[in-house]
Amino acid sequence: MDTISLQKVALTLLKSLGSSSRSQPITT
């Protein structure tokens, strides 16, 4: 697995979760 890819996905997820709903816990 590529670290860059994981970081990109993590950032996208964080942005989506943070923008959409902060109630859900972040599990990566």
PDB file of N, CA, C, O and CB in Angstrom:
ATOM      1  N   MET A   1       0.851  -1.215   0.000  1.00  0.00           N
ATOM      2  CA  MET A   1       0.000   0.000   0.000  1.00  0.00           C
ATOM      3  C   MET A   1       0.879   1.254   0.000  1.00  0.00           C
ATOM      4  O   MET A   1       1.959   1.279   0.589  1.00  0.00           O
ATOM      5  CB  MET A   1      -0.958   0.012   1.244  1.00  0.00           C
ATOM      6  N   ASP A   2       0.389   2.277  -0.668  1.00  0.00           N
ATOM      7  CA  ASP A   2       1.146   3.527  -0.722  1.00  0.00           C
ATOM      8  C   ASP A   2       0.710   4.473   0.389  1.00  0.00           C
ATOM      9  O   ASP A   2      -0.482   4.687   0.608  1.00  0.00           O
ATOM     10  CB  ASP A   2       0.972   4.202  -2.089  1.00  0.00           C
ATOM     11  N   THR A   3       1.690   5.034   1.084  1.00  0.00           N
ATOM     12  CA  THR A   3       1.369   5.955   2.173  1.00  0.00           C
ATOM     13  C   THR A   3       0.658   7.190   1.644  1.00  0.00           C
ATOM     14  O   THR A   3      -0.255   7.719   2.278  1.00  0.00           O
ATOM     15  CB  THR A   3       2.640   6.361   2.928  1.00  0.00           C
ATOM     16  N   ILE A   4       1.092   7.642   0.470  1.00  0.00           N
ATOM     17  CA  ILE A   4       0.483   8.844  -0.110  1.00  0.00           C
ATOM     18  C   ILE A   4      -1.002   8.610  -0.362  1.00  0.00           C
ATOM     19  O   ILE A   4      -1.838   9.463  -0.062  1.00  0.00           O
ATOM     20  CB  ILE A   4       1.195   9.240  -1.426  1.00  0.00           C
ATOM     21  N   SER A   5      -1.315   7.445  -0.915  1.00  0.00           N
ATOM     22  CA  SER A   5      -2.718   7.126  -1.211  1.00  0.00           C
ATOM     23  C   SER A   5      -3.529   7.118   0.079  1.00  0.00           C
ATOM     24  O   SER A   5      -4.615   7.693   0.146  1.00  0.00           O
ATOM     25  CB  SER A   5      -2.835   5.755  -1.932  1.00  0.00           C
ATOM     26  N   LEU A   6      -2.991   6.461   1.099  1.00  0.00           N
ATOM     27  CA  LEU A   6      -3.696   6.379   2.381  1.00  0.00           C
ATOM     28  C   LEU A   6      -3.921   7.772   2.943  1.00  0.00           C
ATOM     29  O   LEU A   6      -5.009   8.085   3.427  1.00  0.00           O
ATOM     30  CB  LEU A   6      -2.906   5.516   3.388  1.00  0.00           C
ATOM     31  N   GLN A   7      -2.900   8.603   2.880  1.00  0.00           N
ATOM     32  CA  GLN A   7      -3.031   9.964   3.407  1.00  0.00           C
ATOM     33  C   GLN A   7      -4.100  10.731   2.648  1.00  0.00           C
ATOM     34  O   GLN A   7      -4.893  11.463   3.239  1.00  0.00           O
ATOM     35  CB  GLN A   7      -1.691  10.709   3.326  1.00  0.00           C
ATOM     36  N   LYS A   8      -4.114  10.553   1.320  1.00  0.00           N
ATOM     37  CA  LYS A   8      -5.110  11.253   0.498  1.00  0.00           C
ATOM     38  C   LYS A   8      -6.508  10.819   0.902  1.00  0.00           C
ATOM     39  O   LYS A   8      -7.395  11.654   1.081  1.00  0.00           O
ATOM     40  CB  LYS A   8      -4.878  10.980  -1.009  1.00  0.00           C
ATOM     41  N   VAL A   9      -6.704   9.523   1.044  1.00  0.00           N
ATOM     42  CA  VAL A   9      -8.014   8.994   1.421  1.00  0.00           C
ATOM     43  C   VAL A   9      -8.396   9.495   2.806  1.00  0.00           C
ATOM     44  O   VAL A   9      -9.534   9.906   3.032  1.00  0.00           O
ATOM     45  CB  VAL A   9      -8.013   7.449   1.388  1.00  0.00           C
ATOM     46  N   ALA A  10      -7.446   9.460   3.728  1.00  0.00           N
ATOM     47  CA  ALA A  10      -7.716   9.913   5.092  1.00  0.00           C
ATOM     48  C   ALA A  10      -8.143  11.380   5.088  1.00  0.00           C
ATOM     49  O   ALA A  10      -9.100  11.757   5.764  1.00  0.00           O
ATOM     50  CB  ALA A  10      -6.473   9.717   5.987  1.00  0.00           C
ATOM     51  N   LEU A  11      -7.436  12.192   4.332  1.00  0.00           N
ATOM     52  CA  LEU A  11      -7.773  13.616   4.266  1.00  0.00           C
ATOM     53  C   LEU A  11      -9.168  13.815   3.703  1.00  0.00           C
ATOM     54  O   LEU A  11      -9.946  14.621   4.212  1.00  0.00           O
ATOM     55  CB  LEU A  11      -6.750  14.374   3.415  1.00  0.00           C
ATOM     56  N   THR A  12      -9.477  13.077   2.651  1.00  0.00           N
ATOM     57  CA  THR A  12     -10.801  13.192   2.036  1.00  0.00           C
ATOM     58  C   THR A  12     -11.880  12.785   3.027  1.00  0.00           C
ATOM     59  O   THR A  12     -12.906  13.453   3.157  1.00  0.00           O
ATOM     60  CB  THR A  12     -10.890  12.327   0.765  1.00  0.00           C
ATOM     61  N   LEU A  13     -11.635  11.677   3.725  1.00  0.00           N
ATOM     62  CA  LEU A  13     -12.623  11.193   4.692  1.00  0.00           C
ATOM     63  C   LEU A  13     -12.803  12.214   5.808  1.00  0.00           C
ATOM     64  O   LEU A  13     -13.927  12.523   6.205  1.00  0.00           O
ATOM     65  CB  LEU A  13     -12.198   9.825   5.276  1.00  0.00           C
ATOM     66  N   LEU A  14     -11.696  12.729   6.306  1.00  0.00           N
ATOM     67  CA  LEU A  14     -11.764  13.712   7.383  1.00  0.00           C
ATOM     68  C   LEU A  14     -12.558  14.931   6.947  1.00  0.00           C
ATOM     69  O   LEU A  14     -13.399  15.434   7.692  1.00  0.00           O
ATOM     70  CB  LEU A  14     -10.358  14.127   7.823  1.00  0.00           C
ATOM     71  N   LYS A  15     -12.287  15.400   5.742  1.00  0.00           N
ATOM     72  CA  LYS A  15     -13.003  16.576   5.230  1.00  0.00           C
ATOM     73  C   LYS A  15     -14.488  16.275   5.114  1.00  0.00           C
ATOM     74  O   LYS A  15     -15.330  17.074   5.524  1.00  0.00           O
ATOM     75  CB  LYS A  15     -12.438  17.011   3.860  1.00  0.00           C
ATOM     76  N   SER A  16     -14.798  15.116   4.550  1.00  0.00           N
ATOM     77  CA  SER A  16     -16.201  14.743   4.349  1.00  0.00           C
ATOM     78  C   SER A  16     -16.916  14.612   5.692  1.00  0.00           C
ATOM     79  O   SER A  16     -17.999  15.163   5.887  1.00  0.00           O
ATOM     80  CB  SER A  16     -16.305  13.421   3.556  1.00  0.00           C
ATOM     81  N   LEU A  17     -16.297  13.877   6.611  1.00  0.00           N
ATOM     82  CA  LEU A  17     -16.922  13.663   7.915  1.00  0.00           C
ATOM     83  C   LEU A  17     -17.063  14.985   8.663  1.00  0.00           C
ATOM     84  O   LEU A  17     -18.126  15.289   9.204  1.00  0.00           O
ATOM     85  CB  LEU A  17     -16.103  12.660   8.751  1.00  0.00           C
ATOM     86  N   GLY A  18     -16.003  15.754   8.689  1.00  0.00           N
ATOM     87  CA  GLY A  18     -16.022  17.024   9.405  1.00  0.00           C
ATOM     88  C   GLY A  18     -17.063  17.969   8.831  1.00  0.00           C
ATOM     89  O   GLY A  18     -17.731  18.693   9.568  1.00  0.00           O
ATOM     90  N   SER A  19     -17.196  17.957   7.509  1.00  0.00           N
ATOM     91  CA  SER A  19     -18.148  18.869   6.872  1.00  0.00           C
ATOM     92  C   SER A  19     -19.576  18.343   7.017  1.00  0.00           C
ATOM     93  O   SER A  19     -20.511  19.100   7.278  1.00  0.00           O
ATOM     94  CB  SER A  19     -17.797  19.061   5.382  1.00  0.00           C
ATOM     95  N   SER A  20     -19.720  17.027   6.840  1.00  0.00           N
ATOM     96  CA  SER A  20     -21.062  16.437   6.870  1.00  0.00           C
ATOM     97  C   SER A  20     -21.573  16.339   8.309  1.00  0.00           C
ATOM     98  O   SER A  20     -22.491  17.057   8.706  1.00  0.00           O
ATOM     99  CB  SER A  20     -21.056  15.038   6.208  1.00  0.00           C
ATOM    100  N   SER A  21     -20.962  15.436   9.082  1.00  0.00           N
ATOM    101  CA  SER A  21     -21.435  15.247  10.457  1.00  0.00           C
ATOM    102  C   SER A  21     -20.256  14.971  11.376  1.00  0.00           C
ATOM    103  O   SER A  21     -19.449  14.078  11.115  1.00  0.00           O
ATOM    104  CB  SER A  21     -22.461  14.091  10.535  1.00  0.00           C
ATOM    105  N   ARG A  22     -20.160  15.746  12.458  1.00  0.00           N
ATOM    106  CA  ARG A  22     -19.059  15.539  13.390  1.00  0.00           C
ATOM    107  C   ARG A  22     -19.444  14.552  14.484  1.00  0.00           C
ATOM    108  O   ARG A  22     -18.631  14.248  15.357  1.00  0.00           O
ATOM    109  CB  ARG A  22     -18.629  16.866  14.008  1.00  0.00           C
ATOM    110  N   SER A  23     -20.659  14.056  14.447  1.00  0.00           N
ATOM    111  CA  SER A  23     -21.117  13.134  15.479  1.00  0.00           C
ATOM    112  C   SER A  23     -20.428  11.781  15.331  1.00  0.00           C
ATOM    113  O   SER A  23     -20.082  11.134  16.319  1.00  0.00           O
ATOM    114  CB  SER A  23     -22.643  12.968  15.416  1.00  0.00           C
ATOM    115  N   GLN A  24     -20.236  11.365  14.078  1.00  0.00           N
ATOM    116  CA  GLN A  24     -19.625  10.061  13.845  1.00  0.00           C
ATOM    117  C   GLN A  24     -18.143  10.084  14.184  1.00  0.00           C
ATOM    118  O   GLN A  24     -17.430  11.005  13.785  1.00  0.00           O
ATOM    119  CB  GLN A  24     -19.824   9.630  12.394  1.00  0.00           C
ATOM    120  N   PRO A  25     -17.673   9.084  14.915  1.00  0.00           N
ATOM    121  CA  PRO A  25     -16.256   8.984  15.278  1.00  0.00           C
ATOM    122  C   PRO A  25     -15.423   8.597  14.065  1.00  0.00           C
ATOM    123  O   PRO A  25     -15.889   7.862  13.195  1.00  0.00           O
ATOM    124  CB  PRO A  25     -16.053   7.957  16.411  1.00  0.00           C
ATOM    125  N   ILE A  26     -14.204   9.088  14.008  1.00  0.00           N
ATOM    126  CA  ILE A  26     -13.333   8.796  12.879  1.00  0.00           C
ATOM    127  C   ILE A  26     -12.595   7.482  13.125  1.00  0.00           C
ATOM    128  O   ILE A  26     -11.809   7.367  14.065  1.00  0.00           O
ATOM    129  CB  ILE A  26     -12.330   9.951  12.647  1.00  0.00           C
ATOM    130  N   THR A  27     -12.853   6.504  12.280  1.00  0.00           N
ATOM    131  CA  THR A  27     -12.187   5.209  12.425  1.00  0.00           C
ATOM    132  C   THR A  27     -11.456   4.870  11.141  1.00  0.00           C
ATOM    133  O   THR A  27     -12.075   4.547  10.127  1.00  0.00           O
ATOM    134  CB  THR A  27     -13.202   4.095  12.782  1.00  0.00           C
ATOM    135  N   THR A  28     -10.129   4.947  11.192  1.00  0.00           N
ATOM    136  CA  THR A  28      -9.337   4.662  10.000  1.00  0.00           C
ATOM    137  C   THR A  28      -8.416   3.501  10.262  1.00  0.00           C
ATOM    138  O   THR A  28      -7.660   3.102   9.377  1.00  0.00           O
ATOM    139  CB  THR A  28      -8.536   5.888   9.564  1.00  0.00           C
TER     140      THR A  28
END
